């Protein structure tokens, strides 16, 4: 049997892990030596605790005259999943500047506060978040501060924007007037080699861990995913998020699709809406004709005009883009 690459019990001076441990409390440099040795063995993956950063790129090294944009990264904790009946109990926001290449500058912990929902918190919420009735009792968000921050932003980002946006638009209508992006859905993590786009899974794959299910920490984790390049010399994922957020999307309804084609459509990524009983999907607006050609070939057997709705970041991830088939849509 071959010897392990890292010998925890070897004599002092022969392996960095044993040396550091034998000397008591390790310094940061020693911890890094230990991490490098463990990962070099191929048998370990070491996760770092997420540490807040004031910036990811040095603004003094930015090209002269580079334009900077301002974004908000937000996260919420709520009493449940239904924005019509449930309430936001915690809101956190990070403000940061970024350039067209996705480099992230000046990160500020802008806001983190509780709000009393006016009723006891469900046990499952307390268990998941650690937030208690005592934390929220009598608390209220600062409407003016939140609205001023939103008005100054070019883009609002959340890791599950389809969840957070309806809650925020109901509580603060100013969010309706801003473009949104989702760091879970608008990156294309699977195409980049990740089997899941959940925040905790991506953090694990990117080599860090954090205390999940509190709004401000979740914001920090999400921004870390956007701001750190996947490989040396690559642009940060923030560039891809910005590019995808700026694109137009077409929601297409496959009206009267044959029942026997349901497995084909599901494999293609179509979803079924029970209200209008129709399959639908989202595609880049520039690919709409290509998708119609696929439907004609694989589903209908001939071209037929189908209803679609085109939208952008001002509506994306909001309930204003319906899943059920509305009347009066254009067809192509």
Secondary structure as GFF3:
##gff-version 3
##sequence-region A 1 332
A	DSSP	alpha_helix	16	22	.	.	.	ID=ss1
A	DSSP	alpha_helix	28	40	.	.	.	ID=ss2
A	DSSP	beta_strand	48	49	.	.	.	ID=ss3
A	DSSP	three_ten_helix	59	61	.	.	.	ID=ss4
A	DSSP	beta_strand	69	78	.	.	.	ID=ss5
A	DSSP	beta_strand	88	98	.	.	.	ID=ss6
A	DSSP	beta_strand	104	114	.	.	.	ID=ss7
A	DSSP	alpha_helix	123	129	.	.	.	ID=ss8
A	DSSP	alpha_helix	133	136	.	.	.	ID=ss9
A	DSSP	alpha_helix	143	151	.	.	.	ID=ss10
A	DSSP	beta_strand	155	158	.	.	.	ID=ss11
A	DSSP	alpha_helix	161	171	.	.	.	ID=ss12
A	DSSP	three_ten_helix	173	177	.	.	.	ID=ss13
A	DSSP	beta_strand	180	182	.	.	.	ID=ss14
A	DSSP	three_ten_helix	190	192	.	.	.	ID=ss15
A	DSSP	alpha_helix	199	205	.	.	.	ID=ss16
A	DSSP	beta_strand	208	209	.	.	.	ID=ss17
A	DSSP	alpha_helix	215	227	.	.	.	ID=ss18
A	DSSP	alpha_helix	237	245	.	.	.	ID=ss19
A	DSSP	beta_strand	249	254	.	.	.	ID=ss20
A	DSSP	three_ten_helix	259	261	.	.	.	ID=ss21
A	DSSP	alpha_helix	262	268	.	.	.	ID=ss22
A	DSSP	beta_strand	271	273	.	.	.	ID=ss23
A	DSSP	beta_strand	278	284	.	.	.	ID=ss24
A	DSSP	three_ten_helix	285	287	.	.	.	ID=ss25
A	DSSP	alpha_helix	288	295	.	.	.	ID=ss26
A	DSSP	pi_helix	296	300	.	.	.	ID=ss27
A	DSSP	beta_strand	308	311	.	.	.	ID=ss28
###
